[in-house]
Amino acid sequence: MSRTAILASCAKMPEGDGDDQAVPAALDDLGFTVRWAPWDDRDVDFADADVVVLRATWDYPDRRAEFLDWCESVPALYNPAAVARWNTDKSYLVELQNAGLLVVPTTLVEPGEQIQWPRASFVVKPSVGVGSRGAARFGADAAGAGEHLRTLHADGRTALVQPYQSSVDTQGEISLTYFGGIYSHAFTKAAMLGSDVDPSGLYLAERMSAAVPAPEVRALAEDAMDTACSLLGILRAELLYARADIVRGEDGHPLLLELELVEPTLGFRHADAGAPLRFASAVRQQLA
């Protein structure tokens, strides 16, 4: 029996960034008819598809309310709308932090609020955003930080303030990818705080390579998955995909930087050939 699968994208990148190139064929092998479509394309009946997978919906930060309304309208959305609502605002990091998870220390600064800046290098970024857009690093003197915060607040954005983890300069961050709650593969990403913007204008370009996570890194990623699912009231198997981004703290211990559950690049280009097959199998699992 043939099933229809739509990979949801955005108008500026209707077929994503190329990382998912092998996914349609893997789904086709399992009986899916696959197409890409921007999430806001009114000519596409997303509700009629057997499965709609959030893949490259990277223009939602400026239209989050509209995007979440659309998510609610799609019955067979993966990951589901409730997950999208929780995970598209990085304030979820504070929830994970309060639950005892080892997270890069995160402080929320709502519009109109002030903050006493950290005494060491730190990062300020919007709580709703993708691809490091709007993220900026500041030194211990905090020069320019106030202006950046005012700019974010002027747009009605809540800001996140986090101490900068210097290990990113030498080790980057490591991303662990899960399908159906089960570990698949990992890859490293170099620091992206800069001006190397993708031609689409949607995100900063990333430099990636395959990686094997250390045991303590993988353990933290597993803890992040379990904690998030507990907060969401779901089983890990109910997440079609997840990506845990982890850095080393100043003491060398791993810290969660982000847990991406909505539209992350999943690193297929830096994984073994079986990764797209595992992903396709996880799609079938969601429908079982």
C-alpha angles and dihedrals in degrees: 000000000000118000129193122236126185121197104210116221138152134263095255092052105024093172099031126242097307096264092110094052094120096044100082092054091048090052092044089057088059094051102270126136102216134200138162121234135170108249093236096050102126092197092066121085100214091171090064095057121100090225135008115194121199104228117142106008090139099148095068099098092080092042103033097141091051091045093051091049088054091049090054090053095057111082098193099043122149121230089025126246094255090057091048092052092052098041103042090071112063090213082095085081089068089052091052090045092051089049089061100259118145099252130163097266106268131195123187119217113193121204108284094022124115129214138201103237120236117259093235134049113305143175128235118196139155117269089227112050146100137224096016092291109159093016117130135176123223134189129238090274088062091220109175095006094108092052092049091049091049090051092053092045092048087061090051092253127146112226132220119214118198133167110254112250107221092202087077089071093060106020103023115205129300122227121205116200124209130190118197088351093303125114114253112167145320139227138181127240126201121229112287102193100122144065102288094123121179113244089250089063090225101107146359113268114256131217108213139178136174117271144180112224121230115244094254090050093052091046091055091049089052090049090050091053092049094046094048093049091049090053091047094045094234139114120255089241088064090068109086090198141356136178123203114200112203134183134182117255124224089271092053095251118129120257129189112246097178140345106213115203103154118052112342126154101255098205099242090152089061098041134084119275091260095065096085089048091052089049092051090049090051089054089054089048091057090055096045 
